[in-house]
């Protein structure tokens, strides 16, 4: 299967930004749909990228943008929201994408799901709607459109929302109360996920599959937060909360601006975020570890901050 032009939904997010830069350098032509074109002007300068302001809720707009493309990649997701918001993004959008792909003759569909996504038995609304959306995406195969979905563990990288968020919190508190400290993760490097997406575009052995993507090691949440403190050079007490206190923290935090931690997040953490079968092997890939990647970014930030402080002192 030859893929030349791709339409990407959710391309201005964390994974999408890395994917677009990689695919642009590989010579793919891309349409990248966004709600706010002016907020993402950095993508305009990339070769082979057409950044288009479009409403993904509008089937006619999708039909216009999908036309002339060989493949569609859907990366759109939310971590928090109402049941209506979860269903709109995780379920109704994939249904709409499949319908439009069928109308315009798309040859390939890639869909970003989540590890433990399960429409029937997911412990959280996030995981249930992600499971239902993944099922909706795979129905494209009924119309002759090969589909591959991806189920990564937590994704890390230089501009991620996991290590960087905890690094920010650890800078300002000597004690960090941590809900679900024993929840287990196998963090996966964002560039490895990008390479998996590209490899699957034309790899027929991935057609119809849901690929689980994990890094080479498994850690508890507490171990990852303590490692983050080590990398940024802060001595901090990471205090694991009991289940009762974790629930209380979630109920309080979900009422605060930004929803740092919610009951739905708590429920997602009741199942380990680890792969049953790591499908990087299917793609002939070996994933990178946290220890191989994050020190150069988090420790690098610490060194730059120290350098800037010394410069300021020197000017006095």
Secondary structure as GFF3:
##gff-version 3
##sequence-region A 1 316
A	DSSP	beta_strand	5	9	.	.	.	ID=ss1
A	DSSP	alpha_helix	14	25	.	.	.	ID=ss2
A	DSSP	beta_strand	29	34	.	.	.	ID=ss3
A	DSSP	three_ten_helix	37	43	.	.	.	ID=ss4
A	DSSP	beta_strand	49	53	.	.	.	ID=ss5
A	DSSP	alpha_helix	59	66	.	.	.	ID=ss6
A	DSSP	beta_strand	71	74	.	.	.	ID=ss7
A	DSSP	alpha_helix	83	87	.	.	.	ID=ss8
A	DSSP	pi_helix	88	92	.	.	.	ID=ss9
A	DSSP	alpha_helix	93	104	.	.	.	ID=ss10
A	DSSP	beta_strand	108	112	.	.	.	ID=ss11
A	DSSP	alpha_helix	125	138	.	.	.	ID=ss12
A	DSSP	three_ten_helix	139	143	.	.	.	ID=ss13
A	DSSP	beta_strand	146	152	.	.	.	ID=ss14
A	DSSP	beta_strand	155	156	.	.	.	ID=ss15
A	DSSP	alpha_helix	163	170	.	.	.	ID=ss16
A	DSSP	beta_strand	175	178	.	.	.	ID=ss17
A	DSSP	beta_strand	184	185	.	.	.	ID=ss18
A	DSSP	beta_strand	188	189	.	.	.	ID=ss19
A	DSSP	alpha_helix	190	202	.	.	.	ID=ss20
A	DSSP	three_ten_helix	204	206	.	.	.	ID=ss21
A	DSSP	beta_strand	210	213	.	.	.	ID=ss22
A	DSSP	beta_strand	219	220	.	.	.	ID=ss23
A	DSSP	alpha_helix	221	231	.	.	.	ID=ss24
A	DSSP	beta_strand	237	240	.	.	.	ID=ss25
A	DSSP	alpha_helix	243	253	.	.	.	ID=ss26
A	DSSP	alpha_helix	263	268	.	.	.	ID=ss27
A	DSSP	three_ten_helix	281	283	.	.	.	ID=ss28
A	DSSP	alpha_helix	290	294	.	.	.	ID=ss29
A	DSSP	pi_helix	295	299	.	.	.	ID=ss30
A	DSSP	alpha_helix	300	315	.	.	.	ID=ss31
###
